[in-house]
Amino acid sequence: MEHPLDFLGSKGGEGLGAGPGMAVGAALAVRDRHPDRLVVSILGDGDFLMGATALWTAAADGIPLLVIVANNRAYYNDVVHQERVARQRSRPVANKWIGQRIDDPAPDLASLARSLGLEGVGPISDIKDLPAAIKQALARVKAGGAYVLDIEIHLPRMRPARH
């Protein structure tokens, strides 16, 4: 990072659902004061789902913005918390996923973005497809659009056993 505007901060306190609105606000400020800058917001899927309607403002007001959704199909911060509490209380750690998975059915985040007036692509599940998807997204945002790119995140601990 070379400039104070290279990182505009985070929601602090993990305020679920605040990310989309903060991204739109940052993009609006940058659009009007620093039109040479591009706002890229990386959000989790839970945060995106909780606050996605804020992105309608970006579409309605022509605010250029790229939202990359790091989609692990879970409220994973809570999964980690529930695992910690389960260990402290000698409860089954396997239950950490109860109420935390965002799957079966998996929400179509790109369609949600499109329904709000943004361009939406994804989910991108193969890392080989990621460079071209990011290149396309950046080109659209530089042309003045608002864009959501849904990227699946696969980590070994992310998938619970099916019942």
Secondary structure, 3 states (H helix, E strand, C coil): CCCHHHCCCCCCCCCCCHHHHHHHHHHHHHHHHCCCCCCEEEEEHHHHHHHHHHHHHHHHCCCCEEEEEEECCECHHHHHHHHHHHHHCCCCHHHHHCCCECCCCCCCHHHHHHHCCCEEEEEECCHHHHHHHHHHHHHHHHCCCEEEEEEECCCCCCCCCCC
